[in-house]
Amino acid sequence: MRDSYGRQIRDLRISLTDRCNFRCFYCLPNGEPPTARKETILTFEEICYISEIFVHLGVEKIRLTGGEPLLRRDIETLVEKLSKLKPNLKDLALTTNGFLLAERAEDLKRAGLDRATISLDSLQREKFWEITGIDALEKVLLAIEATKKADLTPIKINAVIVRGRNDDEILDFARFAREQNIKMRFIEFMPLDSAHKWQRELVVSGREIVAKINKVFPLKLKGKSRGADTAWCYEFADGVKGEIGIIAPVTEMFCGACSRIRLTADGQLRTCLFSTAEHNLRERLRSGASRAEVIEFIREAVLKKEARHHIGDTNFVQPVRTMSFIGG
């Protein structure tokens, strides 16, 4: 399945809920906006049906996101059902804030989850609290250990770097990657916050992050291209394990190789994280459309995938819905 620019769609990101128990300033600083009505949220059966169709159409990776996906009741049941799409489905992953992960990691692994990505925006308790609105650093660190123990690997840790907030911890994060043998990914601050207070001057560029780390822990780029992946990946030149990933959608957009499509918790297809348009797959599904009609609807939506985002343009319009609704 390809879009009108020839990009092959291989990655489906599914938001299981628009709710979250964190209040990160770059996403939901003012609390949750009005949530989708319960009856509009896709059921597990609908998610599995849609996922099977996407895998049939060539999707190889499914990532379960939110909001906070572990707030969705009985997520292990959904994981078990989706895992039956293997081996055509090559990767079944979860992105989480980690708050509820430690006690569920083993069950998720047994259900068929391959790996987990955990958000961690500070290694300092007080600063973590300021950024996320919750005193939960210890729980997230425990989640990382539990994820290792459950072999939900390779583990990826995401940190959104914002000038004046946590950019002084870049080296600490790099050191953490070396000590813990994890993939530490630095993400540029994006305009997806409910407060609409994103400012370009608060963006710490990927190049700046690499330069800062490289002065203390020399890095080697892994591969000449990131392909369809979002991150440029670096290894430590001294051979110490661990990895640094740079996700720089603001300063070095990777739209030309984008392989992703998103499904919101209430059944809207989104062809870009920053799209201002949505395609109501839920309505088509619940209106009694045949499998062939659903497939045609998906193909038509994919053909409308944008060439690129427009963050750097003077006429850029921030999406109405925040990351918690869209699914990251």
C-alpha positions in Angstrom: 0.0 0.0 0.0 1.5 3.3 -1.2 0.5 6.9 -1.0 0.4 9.3 -3.9 4.1 10.1 -3.4 5.2 6.4 -3.6 5.8 6.0 0.1 5.0 2.5 1.4 2.8 2.4 4.5 4.2 -0.1 6.9 3.6 1.4 10.3 0.2 1.7 12.0 -0.1 3.6 15.3 -3.2 3.0 17.3 -4.4 5.3 20.1 -6.3 3.1 22.6 -7.6 6.0 24.7 -7.5 9.8 24.8 -7.1 9.8 28.6 -3.8 10.2 30.4 -2.8 10.2 34.0 0.1 12.7 33.4 -0.1 16.4 32.7 3.0 17.0 30.7 3.4 20.7 29.8 4.1 19.9 26.2 0.9 17.9 25.8 -1.9 18.3 28.4 -0.8 21.1 30.8 -4.4 22.3 31.5 -5.8 18.8 32.0 -7.7 16.8 29.5 -9.9 18.5 26.9 -13.4 17.0 26.6 -12.8 13.3 26.0 -14.4 11.3 23.3 -17.7 9.8 24.2 -17.5 6.2 25.4 -19.7 5.0 22.5 -17.3 6.5 20.0 -14.2 4.7 21.3 -13.3 1.7 19.1 -13.9 -1.7 20.7 -11.2 -4.3 20.8 -13.0 -6.3 18.1 -13.0 -3.2 15.8 -9.4 -2.6 16.5 -8.5 -6.2 15.6 -10.6 -6.1 12.5 -9.0 -2.9 11.3 -5.5 -4.1 12.2 -6.0 -7.4 10.3 -6.9 -5.4 7.2 -3.9 -3.1 7.5 -1.6 -6.1 7.9 -3.2 -7.6 4.8 -2.4 -4.3 3.0 1.3 -4.5 4.0 1.6 -3.0 7.5 4.4 -4.7 9.4 4.5 -2.7 12.6 1.7 -1.8 15.0 2.4 0.5 18.0 -0.2 0.9 20.7 -0.3 4.4 22.1 -2.6 6.9 23.8 -3.2 9.0 25.8 -1.8 6.4 28.2 -2.6 3.0 26.7 -2.4 1.2 30.0 -5.4 3.1 31.2 -7.5 1.0 28.7 -8.9 -1.9 30.6 -7.8 -5.4 29.7 -5.1 -4.3 27.2 -3.4 -7.6 27.6 -6.5 -9.2 25.9 -6.1 -6.9 22.9 -2.3 -7.6 22.7 -3.0 -11.3 22.7 -5.5 -10.9 19.8 -3.2 -8.7 17.8 -0.3 -11.1 18.3 -2.2 -13.6 16.2 -1.4 -11.5 13.2 2.2 -12.6 13.4 4.3 -13.5 11.5 3.0 -11.1 8.9 3.0 -8.5 11.7 6.7 -8.3 12.5 6.6 -5.9 15.4 4.0 -5.2 18.1 5.0 -2.4 20.4 3.7 -0.2 23.2 4.4 3.5 24.0 3.7 4.4 27.6 4.5 6.8 30.4 5.5 3.8 32.5 3.3 4.6 35.5 1.4 1.3 35.3 3.9 -0.8 33.5 6.1 -2.4 36.2 3.3 -4.7 37.5 2.1 -5.6 34.0 5.2 -6.0 31.9 5.4 -9.8 32.4 1.7 -10.3 31.4 2.1 -8.1 28.4 5.1 -10.1 27.3 3.2 -13.4 27.7 0.3 -11.9 25.7 2.6 -11.3 22.8 4.0 -7.8 23.1 7.4 -7.5 21.5 8.8 -4.3 23.1 8.0 -1.1 24.9 9.0 2.5 24.6 8.8 4.6 27.8 8.7 8.3 28.2 11.2 9.8 30.7 11.7 13.6 30.5 13.9 14.0 33.5 16.1 12.0 35.8 15.6 14.5 38.7 12.5 14.0 40.9 11.5 17.6 41.3 12.0 18.4 37.6 10.2 15.3 36.6 7.2 16.5 38.7 7.3 19.9 37.2 7.3 18.5 33.6 4.7 15.8 34.0 2.6 17.2 36.9 3.0 14.0 38.9 5.6 12.7 41.4 6.3 9.4 39.6 10.0 9.3 38.7 10.6 6.2 40.9 7.7 4.3 39.3 9.0 5.0 35.8 12.5 3.8 36.7 11.0 0.7 38.2 9.1 0.2 34.9 12.3 0.3 33.0 13.8 -2.4 35.1 10.6 -4.5 34.9 10.6 -4.1 31.1 14.2 -5.4 30.9 13.3 -8.4 33.2 10.3 -9.2 31.0 12.5 -9.0 27.9 10.3 -6.4 26.2 13.4 -5.3 24.2 15.0 -3.4 22.7 13.8 -0.8 25.2 13.5 2.7 24.0 13.4 5.7 26.3 11.9 8.9 24.9 12.8 12.4 26.3 11.3 15.5 24.8 14.0 18.2 25.2 12.9 21.8 25.8 15.2 24.7 26.3 15.2 26.0 29.8 13.3 22.9 31.1 15.5 19.8 30.8 18.2 20.6 28.2 20.7 20.7 31.1 20.2 16.9 31.5 21.2 15.9 27.9 24.6 14.5 29.2 22.8 12.8 32.1 20.5 11.0 29.7 23.5 9.9 27.5 25.2 8.6 30.6 22.0 6.8 31.6 21.9 5.1 28.1 25.5 3.8 28.6 24.9 2.6 32.2 21.5 0.9 31.4 22.3 -0.3 27.9 19.2 1.2 26.4 18.2 3.2 23.3 17.9 6.8 24.6 15.9 8.9 22.1 15.9 12.7 22.2 12.8 14.3 20.6 12.5 17.9 19.5 9.7 19.9 21.1 6.7 19.9 18.7 3.6 22.1 18.5 1.1 19.6 19.9 0.3 21.0 23.3 -3.3 21.8 24.5 -2.1 25.2 25.8 -0.8 26.2 22.3 2.3 27.8 23.9 4.8 26.1 21.7 7.6 28.5 20.6 10.3 27.9 18.1 13.0 29.3 20.4 12.3 26.6 22.9 13.3 23.9 20.4 16.6 22.3 21.1 17.7 21.0 17.7 18.9 17.5 17.1 22.2 18.8 15.9 22.7 20.7 19.1 21.9 17.6 21.2 24.4 15.5 19.2 27.1 18.1 19.5 26.7 18.4 23.2 26.9 14.6 23.7 29.7 14.2 21.3 32.0 16.5 23.3 31.9 14.1 26.3 30.9 10.8 24.8 32.1 10.6 21.2 29.4 9.2 18.9 29.4 7.2 15.6 26.5 7.4 13.3 24.9 4.0 12.6 24.1 3.6 9.0 24.1 6.2 6.2 20.4 6.6 6.2 17.6 6.3 8.8 15.3 4.8 6.0 11.7 5.1 7.1 12.6 5.3 10.8 12.1 8.5 12.7 15.5 8.5 14.4 19.1 9.0 13.4 20.9 6.4 15.5 24.3 6.7 17.1 26.5 4.4 19.0 29.3 5.3 21.4 32.7 5.4 19.8 34.4 3.8 22.8 32.3 0.6 22.4 30.2 1.0 25.5 26.7 -0.4 25.0 23.7 1.8 24.6 22.4 4.0 21.8 21.5 7.5 21.1 18.6 8.3 18.8 17.7 11.8 17.5 14.2 12.5 16.4 14.2 16.0 14.8 10.9 16.6 13.0 11.1 20.4 13.5 14.6 21.1 12.2 15.2 18.0 10.0 11.9 16.8 8.8 11.8 13.2 7.6 8.5 13.4 5.8 9.9 12.1 2.5 10.4 8.6 3.9 7.4 8.5 6.2 5.7 5.1 6.4 3.2 5.9 9.1 -0.5 6.2 9.5 -2.5 6.8 12.7 -5.8 5.6 14.1 -7.3 7.7 16.9 -9.1 6.1 19.8 -12.4 7.2 18.3 -11.7 5.7 14.9 -10.3 8.5 12.8 -7.5 7.9 10.4 -4.8 10.5 10.4 -2.3 10.6 7.6 0.1 12.9 9.4 0.8 13.8 13.0 0.2 17.5 12.1 -2.7 16.9 9.7 -5.7 19.2 10.0 -7.9 16.5 8.3 -9.2 13.2 9.6 -11.0 10.3 7.8 -13.9 8.8 9.8 -13.2 5.0 9.6 -15.4 4.3 12.6 -18.5 5.7 10.8 -17.7 3.6 7.7 -17.2 0.5 9.8 -20.3 0.9 11.8 -22.5 1.7 8.9 -22.2 -1.9 7.7 -19.5 -1.4 5.0 -18.2 -4.6 3.6 -14.5 -5.6 4.0 -13.9 -4.5 0.4 -15.5 -1.1 1.1 -13.4 -0.6 4.2 -10.2 -1.5 2.3 -11.2 1.0 -0.4 -11.8 3.7 2.2 -8.3 3.1 3.7 -6.6 3.1 0.3 -8.3 6.4 -0.5 -7.3 8.0 2.8 -3.7 6.9 2.3 -3.6 8.5 -1.1 -4.4 11.8 0.7 -1.3 11.6 2.9 0.4 15.0 2.9 3.8 15.4 1.2 5.1 17.0 4.4 4.2 18.9 7.5 4.3 22.7 7.6 5.8 23.5 11.1 8.3 25.9 9.6 5.8 27.8 7.4 4.4 31.1 8.4 0.9 29.8 7.8 1.3 26.7 9.9 -1.9 25.7 11.7 -1.5 23.6 14.9 -3.8 20.5 14.9 -6.9 21.0 17.0 -6.4 17.8 18.8 -3.3 17.2 20.9 -0.9 14.3 21.0 -3.1 12.6 23.6 -5.9 12.3 21.0 -3.7 11.6 17.9 -1.5 8.8 19.2 2.2 9.4 19.0 
